Structure formats: structure tokens, C-alpha cells
């Protein structure tokens, strides 16, 4: 079983993105689906997020 973690910045625990170690990310409102991310893609995402280079 995969352990999904929610961000501590999530205001109410239901409107957030969850991360599954070695699996990817999913929306807490749609837990039956997820976006698979490999280690390189996850690292690139974190680097961009930390540098505030993500757009909406």
C-alpha cells in the first residue's frame, strides 16, 4: 500500500496535492488517479517550485 502525504500548508486537508513516495502526485479530491513521476521529473519539479518558477 502506498502512503500518501499531504502538505502541511494545506488549509483543511481536503483541497491539496498529495505525494506518494516513488509513485507521483495526486489531487486529494480525486484519490483514485495520480500523475506518475520518476525521480528526475520529481527533482526538476521541486527545483522549479523552490525557485518560484512555476506558472498557473
N, C-alpha and C positions, 0 to 999 in steps of 0.2 A: 504494500500500500504506500502511496506517495503522501508525504507530509507537505501540505501547502501552508505557506506563511503569508500573513497579511502585514502590510506596512504599519508601523506604529504611528504614522502620520495620518492614517485613515480616520476620519472623524467618528464614524459609527460602526465600523466593522462590516458594513454591507456594500458600500459604494467604493470598492477599491480593487486594485490589482493584486493578485496573489502569485507567489513564486513557488514552484515545485523544484527542489534540488535535482538537477540532472534531467529535468523534463521540459521546463519552459515557464510560461506565464499564462494566467487566465483571469477573466473578469469574475469577481465574486458573485455577480448576478447571473452568470451562465457557467456554472462549475462543471458541466458535463463536457465542455470543449476547452481546448487550450492551444496556445501557439507554441510549437516546439522550437527551442533554441539550443543550438550547440554551444560549447564553451567559448568559441571565438566570437560568435554573434552576441552572446551574453556579455562578454568582456567589452565589446565595442559599444553596446547599449549603455553599460554602466559608465564607461568613459565619457560618452556624449552627454549623459544625464548629469554627471558631476561637473562638466564644463558648461552646462546650461545651453547646449546646442541642439536641443530637441524642439521641434515646432509642432504646433497643433494642427 
